[in-house]
Amino acid sequence: MAVDETLHYRAPVWSRLRGQLAGYGFLSPWLIGFFALTFGPAVSSLYLSLTDYSLMSSPRWVGAGNYVQIAQVDPRFRAAMNVTFTYVLLSVPLKLIFALAIAVLLNKGLKGLNWFRAIFYLPSLIGGPVAIAVLWRQVFASDGIINQVLMSVFGYEGPSWIANPDTAIYTLVALAVWQFGSSMIIFLAGLRQIPQDMYEAASIDGASRTRQFFKITLPLLTPVIFFNAVILTIDAFKAFTPAFVISDGSGGPIDSTLFYTLYLYQEAFMNFRFGYASALAWVLVAIIAGFTALSFFSAKYWVHYDD
């Protein structure tokens, strides 16, 4: 009887263990990739951020010296922070507004809706590669399309928007806003989840379309707005390709397009200061984590869920 009870209890345990091993076996490619390509390099960069390291010499321990230099000595760090924060504070709200406006228009049941969706989503598909950044540089050059239109329509001879330190950052903001397709699709999905009977009841009560938008659409869409805002903010802090291509990797003119990621790239792969670049990378991680935490903390005051 004791043997039978032992077999009775051992069988389910072995069965569960075998199922877990099978699950970890299927997860093993991801686990190997995570520890080899993500977690391992992250730990290595954290160590390198505490050292003075270049390819020409072994890492030399400096402790928090790199972080002290970032905070107190480095003027280009402050310039990169100013440019990056300007880019984030302008591009994210404008991108959200454009994406929401187009999503509201496409939610009206237009004919050929699928074609309009594809057309508006197309810039998000092709807007990332280097070729588009090169094209954007030509559009805003001194003899680019923008200046040709201004000359032919208004008789105004515009400057080289890319080479002008007062306007260069705004061309990159325009490029970011132009790629609003992904956020638009998410907004459109959120709009489709709002019950139509709420709009019908509001219309019966005499509410205008504007009042319906601010009293029904926006409150019920706040979870989607929150999601898009967090994702776009993280992406804006990590933006690199447009600034690199348009400024030829220099961050000019006069560091007016010196994104934080571009400055990190310059320190690592042009100046070969890998320890300092690792410290810059971890400062960026802390900034993104801080903004994300602040967003989640503030969400309880303005994001409305069904419950």
Secondary structure as GFF3:
##gff-version 3
##sequence-region A 1 307
A	DSSP	alpha_helix	2	34	.	.	.	ID=ss1
A	DSSP	pi_helix	35	39	.	.	.	ID=ss2
A	DSSP	alpha_helix	40	48	.	.	.	ID=ss3
A	DSSP	beta_strand	51	54	.	.	.	ID=ss4
A	DSSP	beta_strand	57	61	.	.	.	ID=ss5
A	DSSP	alpha_helix	65	72	.	.	.	ID=ss6
A	DSSP	alpha_helix	75	106	.	.	.	ID=ss7
A	DSSP	alpha_helix	113	126	.	.	.	ID=ss8
A	DSSP	alpha_helix	130	139	.	.	.	ID=ss9
A	DSSP	alpha_helix	145	154	.	.	.	ID=ss10
A	DSSP	alpha_helix	168	178	.	.	.	ID=ss11
A	DSSP	alpha_helix	181	192	.	.	.	ID=ss12
A	DSSP	alpha_helix	196	204	.	.	.	ID=ss13
A	DSSP	alpha_helix	209	212	.	.	.	ID=ss14
A	DSSP	pi_helix	213	217	.	.	.	ID=ss15
A	DSSP	alpha_helix	218	237	.	.	.	ID=ss16
A	DSSP	alpha_helix	241	246	.	.	.	ID=ss17
A	DSSP	alpha_helix	260	265	.	.	.	ID=ss18
A	DSSP	pi_helix	266	270	.	.	.	ID=ss19
A	DSSP	alpha_helix	274	302	.	.	.	ID=ss20
###
